[in-house]
């Protein structure tokens, strides 16, 4: 390949298409907050006795669907109904 047919952009040694796609790549000096999300009973706002499966089963699915439809179709100052509804 001669000089006329080479790409004019100086890529350097790192030319993979997935380079720079993580937050850590863009902000390498960011504060690591993983320590705040440890699996501890004290970090569970619902308490140790909360039964998630039982709570989900107690939901009235038709009422939840109606609430979501209302949320997506009724514009508010703080929440515009802009999802094609």
Rosetta blueprint (number, residue, H / E / L):
1 X L
2 X L
3 X L
4 X L
5 X L
6 X L
7 X L
8 X L
9 X L
10 X L
11 X L
12 X L
13 X L
14 X L
15 X L
16 X L
17 X L
18 X L
19 X L
20 X L
21 X L
22 X L
23 X H
24 X H
25 X H
26 X H
27 X L
28 X L
29 X L
30 X L
31 X L
32 X L
33 X L
34 X H
35 X H
36 X H
37 X H
38 X L
39 X L
40 X L
41 X H
42 X H
43 X H
44 X L
45 X L
46 X L
47 X L
48 X L
49 X L
50 X L
51 X L
52 X H
53 X H
54 X H
55 X H
56 X H
57 X H
58 X L
59 X L
60 X L
61 X H
62 X H
63 X H
64 X H
65 X H
66 X H
67 X H
68 X H
69 X H
70 X H
71 X H
72 X H
73 X H
74 X L
75 X L
76 X L
77 X L
78 X L
79 X L
80 X L
81 X L
82 X L
83 X L
84 X L
85 X L
